[in-house]
Amino acid sequence: MLFGIIVIYLFFIAILFLKSEEMEPTNYTRVTEFVLTGLSQTREVQLVLFVIFLSFYLFILPGNILIICAIRLDPHLTSPMYFLLANLAFLDIWYSSITAPKMLVDFFVERKRISFGGCIAQLFFLHFVGASEMFLLTVMAFDRYAAICRPLHYATIMNRRLCCILVALSWLGGFIHSIIQVALIVRLPFCEPSELDSYFCDITQVVRIACGNTFPEELVMIFSSGLISVVCFIALLMSYAFLLAMLKKHSGSGESTSRAMSTCYCHITIVVFMFGPSIYIYARPFDSFSLDKVVSVFHTVIFPLLNPIIYTLRNKEVKTAMRKLVNRYMLCREK
């Protein structure tokens, strides 16, 4: 099935590049910058949003950095699950930093602008990190499968070398996905006025203001970002449903079973919050809807905040390690 999706995907891309000469209009002016409408035009609302989102961002960075440091420094958190969790926290830091800083600065700018190169860079990193995180969540599901269904061989199956390879493949998959999106966007002609009805650059907004017929590009982007999100989401939900059924079937009253089920529920929550907005944004025609900005804010700013909250509240080992790290830091400061 996955092979068939890749073949069809590459087929669409080949058609697009073969027809590139036909699709570009002859009378257009190449734009050098885009204008962003932002989240609100009211000054008071912008100040309130600035305080709210700055609070979110200032919580995201220390929360995820604390998770990484706790896992790195605590000798009890050496299992592959925590290695993957540290990588997920790192991606969350990066993902939240793609759109949030510029959005916060733009709250104090009357005319919000972004250069063409800056827009393409923002779009590239958004899909690079976002797709890498999706693939990493799939790797984490495989890790839980090995831990629950092959507990005696878990250490052999999920050794450090394989974990590093799987993480590297997740990054590679995100890079390939993103570079294809950028390759489709940069070849589009844009006409004035070049105004994006958003607070950041994404393929859904950029495609809307392109000149000429963009249906083939939109179809490929929906297929790559949307359909792959739907397929991965369904596959992950089915995987975790199977794992939970296995745990309940063979469960006892032991602490290890309860801990495994808690971890699975954490992962399911992250999967829903990650894939839900992504499916809404990319698995449909790129028309404008009233909920678009709300979902985008949740997807790019609020979602990365949820990972440290969910893992610190539901994972006893991580919570203990973070508490020890904070206490150690406080003692060092007192000395």
N, C-alpha and C positions, 0 to 999 in steps of 0.2 A: 504493500500500500504506500509506504513512504517513498519507495523507488518510483512508483507511478506519479506521485505528486511532484517529485523533483524533475522527472522527464517532462511533464506538462509545463511546469514552471519555466524550465530552460527553453522549451518550444515557444512560449509566449515572448520571452526576452529576445530570442533570435528573430522573430517576426518584427518586433519593435525596432531593432537596430537595422534591419534590412530596409525598413520603410522610413528611416529617419529623414531622408531627403524630401520625401513627399509630405511629411507632416509639418515641416517648419514653414511658416508664412514668410513672404518676402518683405512685407512692410511692417516692421515692428522695431521698437527701440529697446535695446537691452538695458534692463534696469540695473542699478548699482546698489540699491538699498530697498528695504521694505519698511512700511509704516505699520506698527502694531496698535490695535485699538485698545488693548489692555482689558482688565476686568471691569473697570468702571470709569466713568468720566467725572464723577462727583468727588470733589476734594475730600470731604469728610469721610466718605466711604473708603476712599483710597488710604487714608490714614489708619482707619480701623483695620482694613485688610493688611496693611503693612505690619501693624503690631501683632496680629494673629499669625501671619505667615513667618514673620521673623522669630516668633516664639517656637513655631513648629521646627524651623530650620535649626535654631540653636539647641533644640532638644535632639534632633536627628544626629547631628555630628557627634556630641559627647556620648549619646546612647550607643551608637554603632562602634565608635572608637573604643568604648569601655568593653563591649562584647569581644572585639578583636584582641584587646590587651589581656582580658581575663582568660580567653581560650589559649592565647599564646603563652602566658606565664604560669597557668595552673597545671601542675603535672598530672592531675586527675582527668583533665579534659583532652585526652590524646586520641580518642576514637575518631574514625572517619567522619561521623556525623558532625562533630564539633569543628573539624577541619573545613567541611563544606559550609557550615554555619558561619564561620569566620569569613569565608569568601563571599557569602551572601551579604554579610554586613558591609564588606568593602564595596561591593557593587551598589548597595543602597546609598552609601556616602557619595559615590560618584554620580549615581542617578539623580539624587536630589540636588546636586550641585550644578546640573546642566541648565536648569531653567530657573531655579529659585533666586540666585543672586541677581540676575538681570531683572527679574520681575520685581524684586524689592527696590532696586535702584530706579526702575521706571515709574514707581509710584510717585516719585518727586520730579518727574520730567513731564513737561506739558505735551511735547510731541515725541512719542516713543518710536525710535528708529533702530533698525538692525541692518548692517551691511549684507550684501548678497553672500559674501564669503562667510560672514558670521552666521547667517541663517543656515547655510549648507552644513557648517561645522556643528551647529546645534542639532540639526536634524540627524546628522551622521551619528553623533555620540548618543543621542536619545535612543536610536534604534539599535546601535551597537551594544550598549549596556543593557537595554530592556530585553533584547533577544537573548543575550548571554545569561541574564537572570532567569529567563524562562527555561532555557536549556539546563541551567544549574538546578532548578527545581525538579526537573525530570531526573537528573542524576541523584538528587536527594531521595526521590521516590525509589529508585533502584537500590540505594543504600539501605532504606528501610525494609525493602523486600529481602535483601541478603541477610539483614539482622534478624528478621522475624521468621523467615522460612528456611534459612540455612544458618542457624545460630552457631553450630559447631564448626562450620567452615567460614564464618564471617570474617575473621581476621585474615584468613588466607585470600578470600575473594576480594575484599576491600582493603588491600594493602596500600601503603602510601604512594607507591609508584602508580598504581591504577587510578587512585584519587587525583593525582597531579595530571595524569593524562586526560581524565574525564573533564576536569576543570579547564584544561587547555583547549579541549575540543569544544567546550561550551563557549569559550571566548572566540575561538575560530569560527564557529557557527554564527555567532552574533556579528562578527566582522563581515563575513560573506553576505549575510542577510542585509546588513546596513549599506555596504558598498554598492549592492545592486539597487537599493532604493535611491541612493545618491546619483548613481549613473543614469537612472531614469529621470530624475528631477533636473539635473544640470543641463540636459539637452533640450528642455522645454523652453519655448520663447515666452517672455512675459511682457505685458503691455501696461501702460499707465492707466489709471492710478494703481499702484502696487501696494494695496492695503490689505493686511491680514487681520481677520476678525478673531484675534486671539492675543495672548500675552507671550507666546513663544512660536517658533517655527516648527511645523510638522507637515508631513506629506499631505494630510487632508486639507489644510488651509492653502498650501502652496499650489497644489494642483487646481484648486478652484479659480485662482486668478490667472492661470496660464492662458495664453492666446491659442486659438485653434482647437481642434478636436483632441481631447486628452483621454478618450474612453479606453484605448488600448493600455495606456500607462495605468489608469485607474484600475483596470481589470487585473493587471499583474500585481499591483500593490495590494488590492483586496485579497487576491489569491495568496500572496506571500505572507502579509501581516495578519490578515483576517482568518483565512482558512487554516493556516498552520496554528494560530492561537486556539481556534475551536477544536482542532484535532488533538493538540497537546492537552487542552483542558479536559476533554472527555476521557482521554487515555489516563490522565493523572487521577481523575475522580474514580474511574473504574479500578485503577491500581490500588488506591487507598481503601476503596470499598471492599476489595478482595482481602487486603491485609487486615482490616478491622474484623471481617468475618472470620478469618483464620484465628485471630487473637481471641475472639469471643467463643469460638468453637473449642479451642484448646486452653482456654484461660483457667487459671486457678485464682487464688486470692493473693498471689505473690506480688511483691512490690515491683518486680521487673516487668510483669505483664501490664500493670497499671501505668508504669512509666512509659512503656512502648505505645500504649493506646493514647496517652496524653501527647506524646511526640507526634503521632499520626494526626491527631486533631489539630495540633499547631500547624502542621504542614498543610492540611486541608484548608485551614483558614487563610494562610498565606496564598495558596493557589487561587482561592476564590477572589481575594482582594486584588491579586495580580492580573488574572486573566479576565475577570468580569469587565472592568473598564476597557481593557484592550480589545475585547470582542465587540463591545459597543462602539468603539471608535473606528476600528479598521474592518470589521466583518460586515460592512454595509456600504452602499453608495456614499460618496463623499459630499453629501448634501449637508446644509447647515440646520441644526436643531437647537432648540432652546436650552437643552441640558448639556450641550457640548462642553462649555467652559467649566461647568460644575464637575463633570466627569473628568475632564482634563486636569483640574486642580487636584482632585482626589488621586488621580493616577500618577502625577508627577511630584506632588508635594506631600500629601497626607499619607499615601501608601507606604513610602519608605519609613515613616515614623512608626508604623504598626509593627514592623519586625522586632525591634528591641523590646517594645511593650509586651508583645505576645510571648516571646521567648523568655523574658525575665519573669513574667507572671506565671507561666506554665512549666518552666523548666527549673527544677530545684537545683541541679548541679550548676547551671549557669548563674543563677541568682546567688548561690553561695560563693562562687568564685568572684563574682563582681563585688560582693560585699567585702570579701577578704582584701581585694585589690584596693577598694576605697579606704578601708581601715588602715591598710599598710601605708597608703599615701598620706593619710591624715597624721599618722604617727611620725612619719618622716618630716612632715612640716612642723610638727610640734617640737621635734628635736632641733 
